[in-house]
Amino acid sequence: MPDVVAFKPRWTQQQWMAEAVCGGRTALFFPPHGEQAEARERREALARAVCLTCPVIVPCRDYARRHHEQGFWGGENDEQRVEIRRRSRRPDRRLDLPPVAAQA
């Protein structure tokens, strides 16, 4: 019988996560049930401010885009990532994305 290999969840295999400044701030990056639009805007503005100070913002954002994550990752919310995926599927494939620091 072959050896059984147990795989860890994909997010535990990310080396860059150890350097993220968002550790312990889960409530800031994931919405509570029933969050209203104004509360979401305030929460995401605070999350974005944290992301803009983070040394691993790019791998975080890339990870969230690649794995279709929900919540606020790498300075983007899930709606922004959906829009980026939608635009990347357009025939002209032109992405005019602002620099990370300009997304605030």
The first five atom37 places (N, CA, C, CB, O) and aatype in JSON, in Angstrom:
{
  "aatype": [12, 14, 3, 19, 19, 0, 13, 11, 14, 1, 17, 16, 5, 5, 5, 17, 12, 0, 6, 0, 19, 4, 7, 7, 1, 16, 0, 10, 13, 13, 14, 14, 8, 7, 6, 5, 0, 6, 0, 1, 6, 1, 1, 6, 0, 10, 0, 1, 0, 19, 4, 10, 16, 4, 14, 19, 9, 19, 14, 4, 1, 3, 18, 0, 1, 1, 8, 8, 6, 5, 7, 13, 17, 7, 7, 6, 2, 3, 6, 5, 1, 19, 6, 9, 1, 1, 1, 15, 1, 1, 14, 3, 1, 1, 10, 3, 10, 14, 14, 19, 0, 0, 5, 0],
  "atom_mask": [
    [1, 1, 1, 1, 1],
    [1, 1, 1, 1, 1],
    [1, 1, 1, 1, 1],
    [1, 1, 1, 1, 1],
    [1, 1, 1, 1, 1],
    [1, 1, 1, 1, 1],
    [1, 1, 1, 1, 1],
    [1, 1, 1, 1, 1],
    [1, 1, 1, 1, 1],
    [1, 1, 1, 1, 1],
    [1, 1, 1, 1, 1],
    [1, 1, 1, 1, 1],
    [1, 1, 1, 1, 1],
    [1, 1, 1, 1, 1],
    [1, 1, 1, 1, 1],
    [1, 1, 1, 1, 1],
    [1, 1, 1, 1, 1],
    [1, 1, 1, 1, 1],
    [1, 1, 1, 1, 1],
    [1, 1, 1, 1, 1],
    [1, 1, 1, 1, 1],
    [1, 1, 1, 1, 1],
    [1, 1, 1, 0, 1],
    [1, 1, 1, 0, 1],
    [1, 1, 1, 1, 1],
    [1, 1, 1, 1, 1],
    [1, 1, 1, 1, 1],
    [1, 1, 1, 1, 1],
    [1, 1, 1, 1, 1],
    [1, 1, 1, 1, 1],
    [1, 1, 1, 1, 1],
    [1, 1, 1, 1, 1],
    [1, 1, 1, 1, 1],
    [1, 1, 1, 0, 1],
    [1, 1, 1, 1, 1],
    [1, 1, 1, 1, 1],
    [1, 1, 1, 1, 1],
    [1, 1, 1, 1, 1],
    [1, 1, 1, 1, 1],
    [1, 1, 1, 1, 1],
    [1, 1, 1, 1, 1],
    [1, 1, 1, 1, 1],
    [1, 1, 1, 1, 1],
    [1, 1, 1, 1, 1],
    [1, 1, 1, 1, 1],
    [1, 1, 1, 1, 1],
    [1, 1, 1, 1, 1],
    [1, 1, 1, 1, 1],
    [1, 1, 1, 1, 1],
    [1, 1, 1, 1, 1],
    [1, 1, 1, 1, 1],
    [1, 1, 1, 1, 1],
    [1, 1, 1, 1, 1],
    [1, 1, 1, 1, 1],
    [1, 1, 1, 1, 1],
    [1, 1, 1, 1, 1],
    [1, 1, 1, 1, 1],
    [1, 1, 1, 1, 1],
    [1, 1, 1, 1, 1],
    [1, 1, 1, 1, 1],
    [1, 1, 1, 1, 1],
    [1, 1, 1, 1, 1],
    [1, 1, 1, 1, 1],
    [1, 1, 1, 1, 1],
    [1, 1, 1, 1, 1],
    [1, 1, 1, 1, 1],
    [1, 1, 1, 1, 1],
    [1, 1, 1, 1, 1],
    [1, 1, 1, 1, 1],
    [1, 1, 1, 1, 1],
    [1, 1, 1, 0, 1],
    [1, 1, 1, 1, 1],
    [1, 1, 1, 1, 1],
    [1, 1, 1, 0, 1],
    [1, 1, 1, 0, 1],
    [1, 1, 1, 1, 1],
    [1, 1, 1, 1, 1],
    [1, 1, 1, 1, 1],
    [1, 1, 1, 1, 1],
    [1, 1, 1, 1, 1],
    [1, 1, 1, 1, 1],
    [1, 1, 1, 1, 1],
    [1, 1, 1, 1, 1],
    [1, 1, 1, 1, 1],
    [1, 1, 1, 1, 1],
    [1, 1, 1, 1, 1],
    [1, 1, 1, 1, 1],
    [1, 1, 1, 1, 1],
    [1, 1, 1, 1, 1],
    [1, 1, 1, 1, 1],
    [1, 1, 1, 1, 1],
    [1, 1, 1, 1, 1],
    [1, 1, 1, 1, 1],
    [1, 1, 1, 1, 1],
    [1, 1, 1, 1, 1],
    [1, 1, 1, 1, 1],
    [1, 1, 1, 1, 1],
    [1, 1, 1, 1, 1],
    [1, 1, 1, 1, 1],
    [1, 1, 1, 1, 1],
    [1, 1, 1, 1, 1],
    [1, 1, 1, 1, 1],
    [1, 1, 1, 1, 1],
    [1, 1, 1, 1, 1]
  ],
  "atom_positions": [
    [[0.84, -1.17, 0.0], [0.0, 0.0, 0.0], [0.89, 1.25, 0.0], [-0.96, -0.01, 1.22], [1.84, 1.33, 0.79]],
    [[0.6, 2.23, -0.89], [1.44, 3.43, -0.97], [1.31, 4.28, 0.29], [1.09, 4.25, -2.21], [0.3, 4.25, 0.99]],
    [[2.36, 5.05, 0.54], [2.3, 5.97, 1.67], [1.21, 7.02, 1.45], [3.67, 6.66, 1.88], [1.0, 7.47, 0.33]],
    [[0.55, 7.38, 2.51], [-0.47, 8.42, 2.44], [0.19, 9.76, 2.73], [-1.64, 8.13, 3.44], [0.89, 9.92, 3.73]],
    [[-0.04, 10.7, 1.85], [0.53, 12.03, 2.02], [-0.6, 12.98, 2.42], [1.25, 12.51, 0.71], [-1.57, 13.14, 1.68]],
    [[-0.46, 13.6, 3.56], [-1.46, 14.57, 4.01], [-1.04, 15.95, 3.53], [-1.61, 14.54, 5.56], [0.07, 16.4, 3.8]],
    [[-1.94, 16.61, 2.83], [-1.67, 17.96, 2.35], [-2.22, 18.97, 3.33], [-2.27, 18.17, 0.95], [-3.34, 18.83, 3.83]],
    [[-1.44, 19.99, 3.61], [-1.91, 21.09, 4.43], [-2.78, 21.99, 3.58], [-0.71, 21.89, 5.04], [-2.68, 21.97, 2.35]],
    [[-3.65, 22.79, 4.21], [-4.41, 23.76, 3.43], [-3.44, 24.67, 2.66], [-5.34, 24.6, 4.34], [-2.36, 24.99, 3.16]],
    [[-3.83, 25.08, 1.46], [-2.92, 25.85, 0.61], [-2.41, 27.11, 1.28], [-3.6, 26.21, -0.69], [-1.27, 27.51, 1.05]],
    [[-3.23, 27.75, 2.11], [-2.78, 29.0, 2.74], [-1.71, 28.77, 3.79], [-3.95, 29.72, 3.36], [-0.96, 29.7, 4.11]],
    [[-1.61, 27.58, 4.35], [-0.55, 27.33, 5.34], [0.79, 27.07, 4.68], [-0.93, 26.15, 6.23], [1.82, 27.02, 5.36]],
    [[0.79, 26.91, 3.38], [2.03, 26.62, 2.66], [2.67, 27.88, 2.07], [1.75, 25.63, 1.55], [3.63, 27.79, 1.31]],
    [[2.16, 29.03, 2.42], [2.64, 30.28, 1.85], [3.67, 30.93, 2.78], [1.47, 31.24, 1.6], [3.32, 31.41, 3.86]],
    [[4.91, 30.93, 2.38], [6.0, 31.48, 3.19], [5.81, 32.98, 3.46], [7.33, 31.25, 2.5], [6.14, 33.45, 4.55]],
    [[5.29, 33.71, 2.5], [5.15, 35.15, 2.63], [4.19, 35.55, 3.75], [4.67, 35.74, 1.33], [4.3, 36.66, 4.28]],
    [[3.27, 34.68, 4.12], [2.29, 35.02, 5.15], [2.93, 35.32, 6.51], [1.3, 33.89, 5.3], [2.38, 36.08, 7.3]],
    [[4.08, 34.75, 6.76], [4.77, 35.0, 8.03], [5.23, 36.46, 8.14], [5.97, 34.07, 8.19], [5.43, 36.96, 9.25]],
    [[5.39, 37.13, 7.02], [5.84, 38.53, 7.01], [4.69, 39.53, 6.92], [6.78, 38.75, 5.86], [4.94, 40.74, 6.98]],
    [[3.47, 39.07, 6.79], [2.32, 39.97, 6.63], [2.05, 40.74, 7.92], [1.08, 39.17, 6.23], [2.13, 40.19, 9.02]],
    [[1.73, 42.02, 7.78], [1.45, 42.86, 8.95], [0.0, 42.75, 9.43], [1.77, 44.31, 8.63], [-0.36, 43.35, 10.44]],
    [[-0.81, 41.99, 8.73], [-2.22, 41.88, 9.08], [-2.52, 40.77, 10.09], [-3.02, 41.63, 7.84], [-3.67, 40.6, 10.49]],
    [[-1.51, 40.04, 10.51], [-1.71, 38.94, 11.45], [-2.48, 39.37, 12.68], [0.0, 0.0, 0.0], [-2.15, 40.38, 13.31]],
    [[-3.5, 38.6, 13.03], [-4.3, 38.89, 14.21], [-5.39, 39.92, 14.0], [0.0, 0.0, 0.0], [-6.07, 40.31, 14.95]],
    [[-5.56, 40.37, 12.78], [-6.58, 41.4, 12.48], [-7.66, 40.86, 11.56], [-5.92, 42.63, 11.84], [-8.13, 41.58, 10.68]],
    [[-8.05, 39.66, 11.74], [-9.02, 39.0, 10.86], [-10.28, 39.82, 10.66], [-9.38, 37.65, 11.41], [-10.78, 39.92, 9.53]],
    [[-10.82, 40.4, 11.71], [-12.07, 41.15, 11.62], [-11.97, 42.33, 10.66], [-12.48, 41.64, 13.0], [-12.98, 42.76, 10.1]],
    [[-10.78, 42.85, 10.48], [-10.59, 43.98, 9.59], [-10.63, 43.57, 8.12], [-9.27, 44.66, 9.9], [-10.97, 44.37, 7.26]],
    [[-10.28, 42.32, 7.84], [-10.14, 41.87, 6.46], [-11.27, 40.98, 5.95], [-8.86, 41.15, 6.31], [-11.34, 40.68, 4.76]],
    [[-12.15, 40.56, 6.84], [-13.28, 39.72, 6.45], [-14.55, 40.29, 7.06], [-13.07, 38.24, 6.9], [-14.59, 40.56, 8.26]],
    [[-15.59, 40.47, 6.25], [-16.79, 41.15, 6.74], [-17.6, 40.29, 7.71], [-17.66, 41.55, 5.59], [-17.67, 39.07, 7.57]],
    [[-18.21, 40.95, 8.69], [-19.14, 40.23, 9.55], [-20.44, 39.98, 8.79], [-19.41, 41.01, 10.87], [-20.73, 40.67, 7.81]],
    [[-21.2, 39.04, 9.23], [-22.49, 38.74, 8.6], [-23.38, 39.98, 8.64], [-23.19, 37.54, 9.31], [-23.51, 40.62, 9.68]],
    [[-23.97, 40.32, 7.52], [-24.92, 41.43, 7.46], [-24.28, 42.81, 7.44], [0.0, 0.0, 0.0], [-24.97, 43.8, 7.7]],
    [[-23.01, 42.9, 7.14], [-22.34, 44.2, 7.12], [-22.98, 45.12, 6.08], [-20.83, 44.03, 6.83], [-23.21, 44.72, 4.94]],
    [[-23.26, 46.34, 6.48], [-23.84, 47.34, 5.58], [-22.75, 48.01, 4.75], [-24.64, 48.4, 6.39], [-21.57, 47.96, 5.11]],
    [[-23.15, 48.64, 3.65], [-22.2, 49.23, 2.7], [-21.29, 50.27, 3.35], [-22.94, 49.86, 1.55], [-20.08, 50.25, 3.12]],
    [[-21.83, 51.17, 4.14], [-21.0, 52.22, 4.76], [-19.99, 51.62, 5.74], [-21.88, 53.24, 5.49], [-18.84, 52.07, 5.8]],
    [[-20.41, 50.62, 6.49], [-19.5, 49.96, 7.42], [-18.4, 49.23, 6.65], [-20.28, 48.97, 8.34], [-17.24, 49.22, 7.07]],
    [[-18.77, 48.63, 5.53], [-17.78, 47.93, 4.71], [-16.74, 48.91, 4.17], [-18.47, 47.18, 3.55], [-15.55, 48.62, 4.17]],
    [[-17.2, 50.07, 3.7], [-16.27, 51.07, 3.18], [-15.29, 51.52, 4.25], [-17.03, 52.26, 2.64], [-14.1, 51.66, 3.97]],
    [[-15.77, 51.75, 5.47], [-14.88, 52.16, 6.57], [-13.89, 51.04, 6.91], [-15.71, 52.53, 7.82], [-12.69, 51.29, 7.06]],
    [[-14.4, 49.81, 7.02], [-13.53, 48.68, 7.36], [-12.47, 48.47, 6.29], [-14.37, 47.39, 7.53], [-11.3, 48.27, 6.61]],
    [[-12.87, 48.53, 5.03], [-11.92, 48.31, 3.94], [-10.91, 49.44, 3.82], [-12.66, 48.14, 2.64], [-9.78, 49.21, 3.41]],
    [[-11.3, 50.66, 4.16], [-10.34, 51.77, 4.15], [-9.25, 51.52, 5.2], [-11.05, 53.12, 4.43], [-8.07, 51.77, 4.94]],
    [[-9.64, 51.02, 6.36], [-8.66, 50.68, 7.39], [-7.78, 49.51, 6.95], [-9.37, 50.34, 8.72], [-6.57, 49.51, 7.16]],
    [[-8.4, 48.51, 6.33], [-7.65, 47.35, 5.84], [-6.65, 47.78, 4.76], [-8.6, 46.27, 5.29], [-5.51, 47.33, 4.75]],
    [[-7.1, 48.65, 3.87], [-6.22, 49.13, 2.79], [-5.01, 49.87, 3.38], [-6.99, 50.07, 1.83], [-3.89, 49.71, 2.9]],
    [[-5.24, 50.66, 4.42], [-4.14, 51.38, 5.07], [-3.12, 50.4, 5.63], [-4.68, 52.3, 6.18], [-1.92, 50.65, 5.55]],
    [[-3.57, 49.31, 6.2], [-2.66, 48.28, 6.71], [-1.91, 47.64, 5.54], [-3.45, 47.2, 7.52], [-0.69, 47.47, 5.61]],
    [[-2.63, 47.29, 4.49], [-2.0, 46.65, 3.32], [-0.91, 47.52, 2.71], [-3.05, 46.34, 2.27], [0.13, 47.01, 2.28]],
    [[-1.13, 48.81, 2.68], [-0.16, 49.7, 2.04], [1.14, 49.8, 2.82], [-0.75, 51.07, 1.87], [2.13, 50.3, 2.31]],
    [[1.15, 49.32, 4.06], [2.38, 49.29, 4.85], [3.04, 47.92, 4.83], [2.1, 49.7, 6.28], [4.09, 47.73, 5.44]],
    [[2.44, 46.97, 4.16], [2.87, 45.58, 4.23], [3.95, 45.25, 3.19], [1.68, 44.66, 4.04], [3.82, 45.61, 2.02]],
    [[5.01, 44.58, 3.62], [6.08, 44.22, 2.68], [5.7, 43.1, 1.72], [7.31, 43.83, 3.44], [6.42, 42.86, 0.75]],
    [[4.6, 42.41, 1.97], [4.22, 41.28, 1.11], [2.88, 41.53, 0.4], [4.13, 39.99, 1.93], [2.15, 40.59, 0.11]],
    [[2.57, 42.79, 0.12], [1.3, 43.13, -0.51], [1.17, 42.47, -1.89], [1.16, 44.65, -0.64], [0.08, 42.0, -2.25]],
    [[2.22, 42.42, -2.66], [2.14, 41.86, -4.02], [1.89, 40.35, -4.0], [3.43, 42.16, -4.8], [0.97, 39.9, -4.68]],
    [[2.66, 39.54, -3.25], [2.34, 38.11, -3.24], [0.97, 37.83, -2.62], [3.41, 37.35, -2.48], [0.3, 36.88, -3.01]],
    [[0.56, 38.64, -1.66], [-0.76, 38.47, -1.05], [-1.85, 38.7, -2.09], [-0.94, 39.44, 0.14], [-2.77, 37.9, -2.23]],
    [[-1.74, 39.8, -2.82], [-2.72, 40.13, -3.85], [-2.73, 39.06, -4.94], [-2.42, 41.5, -4.46], [-3.8, 38.65, -5.39]],
    [[-1.55, 38.62, -5.37], [-1.47, 37.59, -6.41], [-2.1, 36.28, -5.95], [0.0, 37.36, -6.81], [-2.81, 35.62, -6.71]],
    [[-1.85, 35.92, -4.71], [-2.43, 34.71, -4.15], [-3.96, 34.78, -4.16], [-1.91, 34.48, -2.71], [-4.63, 33.84, -4.57]],
    [[-4.49, 35.9, -3.7], [-5.95, 36.06, -3.65], [-6.56, 36.03, -5.04], [-6.32, 37.37, -2.95], [-7.63, 35.45, -5.25]],
    [[-5.89, 36.64, -5.99], [-6.41, 36.61, -7.37], [-6.38, 35.2, -7.93], [-5.59, 37.55, -8.28], [-7.34, 34.75, -8.55]],
    [[-5.3, 34.51, -7.72], [-5.14, 33.15, -8.26], [-6.11, 32.16, -7.64], [-3.72, 32.67, -8.04], [-6.59, 31.25, -8.33]],
    [[-6.4, 32.31, -6.36], [-7.23, 31.33, -5.65], [-8.66, 31.8, -5.41], [-6.6, 31.0, -4.34], [-9.42, 31.16, -4.68]],
    [[-9.04, 32.92, -6.02], [-10.41, 33.43, -5.92], [-10.85, 33.58, -4.46], [-11.39, 32.49, -6.66], [-11.95, 33.16, -4.08]],
    [[-9.99, 34.16, -3.65], [-10.28, 34.34, -2.23], [-11.37, 35.38, -2.02], [-9.02, 34.75, -1.48], [-11.59, 36.26, -2.85]],
    [[-12.04, 35.26, -0.9], [-13.03, 36.24, -0.47], [-12.38, 37.1, 0.6], [-14.33, 35.55, 0.06], [-11.43, 36.68, 1.26]],
    [[-12.89, 38.3, 0.79], [-12.35, 39.19, 1.8], [-11.37, 40.17, 1.19], [0.0, 0.0, 0.0], [-11.28, 40.3, -0.03]],
    [[-10.64, 40.84, 2.04], [-9.71, 41.89, 1.63], [-8.29, 41.35, 1.67], [-9.85, 43.15, 2.53], [-7.8, 41.0, 2.75]],
    [[-7.63, 41.27, 0.53], [-6.28, 40.71, 0.41], [-5.45, 41.63, -0.47], [-6.31, 39.26, -0.17], [-5.92, 42.06, -1.52]],
    [[-4.25, 41.92, -0.07], [-3.32, 42.66, -0.92], [-3.85, 44.0, -1.4], [0.0, 0.0, 0.0], [-3.53, 44.41, -2.52]],
    [[-4.63, 44.67, -0.6], [-5.15, 45.98, -0.97], [-6.38, 45.94, -1.86], [0.0, 0.0, 0.0], [-6.8, 46.98, -2.37]],
    [[-6.96, 44.77, -2.06], [-8.15, 44.63, -2.92], [-9.24, 43.85, -2.22], [-7.77, 43.94, -4.25], [-8.97, 42.93, -1.44]],
    [[-10.49, 44.22, -2.51], [-11.59, 43.41, -2.01], [-11.99, 42.39, -3.07], [-12.8, 44.3, -1.62], [-11.49, 42.43, -4.2]],
    [[-12.88, 41.49, -2.72], [-13.25, 40.43, -3.65], [-13.93, 40.97, -4.9], [-14.16, 39.42, -2.97], [-13.76, 40.39, -5.98]],
    [[-14.69, 42.06, -4.8], [-15.34, 42.63, -5.98], [-14.31, 43.19, -6.96], [-16.32, 43.73, -5.56], [-14.47, 43.07, -8.17]],
    [[-13.26, 43.8, -6.44], [-12.2, 44.31, -7.31], [-11.49, 43.17, -8.03], [-11.19, 45.13, -6.5], [-11.15, 43.29, -9.2]],
    [[-11.27, 42.07, -7.33], [-10.62, 40.92, -7.97], [-11.5, 40.31, -9.05], [-10.27, 39.86, -6.92], [-11.0, 39.89, -10.09]],
    [[-12.79, 40.26, -8.82], [-13.72, 39.75, -9.85], [-13.64, 40.64, -11.08], [-15.17, 39.69, -9.31], [-13.61, 40.13, -12.21]],
    [[-13.63, 41.94, -10.88], [-13.55, 42.87, -12.01], [-12.23, 42.7, -12.76], [-13.69, 44.32, -11.51], [-12.22, 42.76, -13.99]],
    [[-11.15, 42.51, -12.06], [-9.85, 42.3, -12.71], [-9.87, 41.02, -13.54], [-8.72, 42.24, -11.66], [-9.36, 41.0, -14.66]],
    [[-10.46, 39.95, -12.99], [-10.57, 38.69, -13.77], [-11.45, 38.9, -14.99], [-11.14, 37.55, -12.89], [-11.13, 38.4, -16.08]],
    [[-12.55, 39.62, -14.82], [-13.45, 39.87, -15.95], [-12.74, 40.66, -17.04], [-14.71, 40.63, -15.48], [-12.84, 40.31, -18.22]],
    [[-12.03, 41.71, -16.65], [-11.32, 42.53, -17.64], [-10.19, 41.76, -18.31], [-10.77, 43.79, -16.99], [-9.9, 41.99, -19.48]],
    [[-9.56, 40.85, -17.58], [-8.45, 40.09, -18.17], [-8.94, 39.08, -19.2], [-7.67, 39.37, -17.08], [-8.15, 38.6, -20.01]],
    [[-10.23, 38.77, -19.19], [-10.79, 37.84, -20.17], [-11.26, 38.54, -21.43], [-11.94, 37.06, -19.57], [-11.65, 37.89, -22.4]],
    [[-11.24, 39.88, -21.42], [-11.65, 40.62, -22.62], [-10.68, 40.32, -23.75], [-11.71, 42.14, -22.33], [-9.51, 40.04, -23.51]],
    [[-11.17, 40.39, -24.99], [-10.3, 40.08, -26.13], [-9.06, 40.95, -26.21], [-11.08, 40.23, -27.4], [-8.0, 40.46, -26.6]],
    [[-9.15, 42.23, -25.85], [-7.96, 43.08, -25.95], [-7.0, 42.86, -24.78], [-8.36, 44.55, -26.02], [-5.84, 43.27, -24.85]],
    [[-7.48, 42.23, -23.7], [-6.68, 41.86, -22.53], [-5.87, 43.03, -21.96], [-5.74, 40.74, -22.89], [-4.81, 42.82, -21.37]],
    [[-6.35, 44.23, -22.14], [-5.64, 45.39, -21.63], [-6.07, 45.66, -20.19], [-5.9, 46.64, -22.53], [-7.26, 45.83, -19.91]],
    [[-5.12, 45.7, -19.31], [-5.39, 45.99, -17.9], [-4.7, 47.29, -17.52], [-4.93, 44.82, -16.99], [-3.48, 47.34, -17.41]],
    [[-5.47, 48.32, -17.31], [-4.92, 49.57, -16.85], [-5.1, 49.66, -15.35], [-5.6, 50.77, -17.56], [-6.0, 50.34, -14.85]],
    [[-4.24, 48.95, -14.63], [-4.33, 48.91, -13.18], [-3.46, 50.02, -12.59], [-3.9, 47.54, -12.64], [-2.33, 50.24, -13.02]],
    [[-4.0, 50.71, -11.58], [-3.18, 51.71, -10.93], [-2.11, 51.02, -10.1], [-4.03, 52.64, -10.06], [-2.27, 49.86, -9.72]],
    [[-1.03, 51.71, -9.8], [-0.02, 51.13, -8.91], [-0.65, 50.83, -7.56], [1.19, 52.08, -8.75], [-1.62, 51.48, -7.17]],
    [[-0.11, 49.85, -6.85], [-0.67, 49.42, -5.57], [-0.86, 50.6, -4.63], [0.23, 48.38, -4.92], [-1.91, 50.71, -4.0]],
    [[0.13, 51.48, -4.51], [0.05, 52.59, -3.56], [-1.03, 53.59, -3.95], [1.39, 53.3, -3.47], [-1.51, 54.34, -3.09]],
    [[-1.43, 53.63, -5.19], [-2.44, 54.59, -5.64], [-3.86, 54.1, -5.42], [-2.25, 54.9, -7.09], [-4.8, 54.83, -5.72]],
    [[-4.04, 52.89, -4.91], [-5.38, 52.35, -4.74], [-6.07, 52.83, -3.47], [-5.33, 50.85, -4.73], [-7.22, 52.48, -3.24]],
    [[-5.41, 53.6, -2.67], [-5.99, 54.06, -1.4], [-7.14, 55.01, -1.6], [-4.95, 54.73, -0.56], [-7.73, 55.48, -0.63]]
  ]
}
